[in-house]
Amino acid sequence: MNVNIVETQPGDIVITPIDVGNIPPSEVDAYCKKNGDLLKDVFGCEVVLLPVRGTDCWDFTIIRKSKTKKSKKV
């Protein structure tokens, strides 16, 4: 496993798949919320979990908004 340390910034969003195994569909949301809260504490920013079945790895994608200028009111 390779781990690259990246400093997240306010406003970043981390997206990752999470293996839900054989959890019944009615319990997937609660499972994702529990793990999402833990990962949010780790990354310090918003985390979006994509529930999948049968994956054995974590792929984290960090979405960073580019700095945009505020538009002038007309």
Backbone hydrogen bonds in HBPLUS format (Angstrom, degrees):
<---DONOR---> <-ACCEPTOR-->    atom                        ^
c    i                          cat <-CA-CA->   ^        H-A-AA   ^      H-
h    n   atom  resd res      DA  || num        DHA   H-A  angle D-A-AA Bond
n    s   type  num  typ     dist DA aas  dist angle  dist       angle   num
A0012-ASP N   A0009-GLN O   3.00 MM   3  5.63 159.9  2.04 143.8 144.3     1
A0013-ILE N   A0063-ILE O   3.02 MM  50  5.12 153.8  2.09 142.4 150.2     2
A0063-ILE N   A0013-ILE O   2.72 MM  50  5.12 175.7  1.72 162.2 163.7     3
A0014-VAL N   A0046-GLU O   2.88 MM  32  6.28 165.0  1.91 153.5 157.2     4
A0048-VAL N   A0014-VAL O   2.72 MM  34  6.11 164.0  1.74 165.9 171.5     5
A0015-ILE N   A0061-THR O   2.80 MM  46  5.15 162.1  1.83 151.2 157.3     6
A0061-THR N   A0015-ILE O   2.89 MM  46  5.15 157.2  1.94 151.4 158.6     7
A0016-THR N   A0048-VAL O   3.07 MM  32  6.53 153.3  2.14 164.9 172.7     8
A0050-LEU N   A0016-THR O   2.90 MM  34  6.08 157.7  1.95 142.2 146.7     9
A0018-ILE N   A0050-LEU O   2.97 MM  32  5.90 153.0  2.05 134.7 134.6    10
A0052-VAL N   A0018-ILE O   2.97 MM  34  5.97 163.9  1.99 151.0 151.4    11
A0020-VAL N   A0052-VAL O   2.81 MM  32  5.98 162.1  1.84 166.7 172.8    12
A0023-ILE N   A0020-VAL O   3.02 MM   3  5.82 167.4  2.04 150.6 154.5    13
A0027-GLU N   A0024-PRO O   2.86 MM   3  5.55 162.4  1.89 126.1 131.9    14
A0028-VAL N   A0025-PRO O   3.38 MM   3  5.31 159.1  2.42 101.7 107.7    15
A0031-TYR N   A0027-GLU O   3.12 MM   4  6.30 159.9  2.16 151.1 157.1    16
A0032-CYS N   A0028-VAL O   2.89 MM   4  6.09 163.6  1.92 158.2 162.2    17
A0033-LYS N   A0029-ASP O   2.91 MM   4  6.08 157.0  1.96 148.4 155.0    18
A0034-LYS N   A0030-ALA O   3.01 MM   4  6.19 164.4  2.03 149.6 153.2    19
A0035-ASN N   A0031-TYR O   3.12 MM   4  6.33 169.4  2.13 151.1 153.7    20
A0036-GLY N   A0032-CYS O   2.70 MM   4  5.69 149.1  1.79 145.6 155.8    21
A0037-ASP N   A0033-LYS O   2.93 MM   4  6.06 153.2  2.00 148.5 153.8    22
A0038-LEU N   A0034-LYS O   3.31 MM   4  6.62 153.3  2.39 140.0 146.6    23
A0039-LEU N   A0035-ASN O   2.97 MM   4  6.23 161.5  2.00 150.3 155.0    24
A0040-LYS N   A0036-GLY O   2.84 MM   4  5.97 145.8  1.96 143.2 153.1    25
A0041-ASP N   A0037-ASP O   3.22 MM   4  6.46 150.2  2.31 141.1 147.3    26
A0042-VAL N   A0038-LEU O   3.18 MM   4  6.53 146.6  2.29 139.6 148.9    27
A0043-PHE N   A0039-LEU O   2.85 MM   4  6.08 170.1  1.86 160.7 160.9    28
A0044-GLY N   A0040-LYS O   2.72 MM   4  5.40 145.4  1.84 139.6 149.8    29
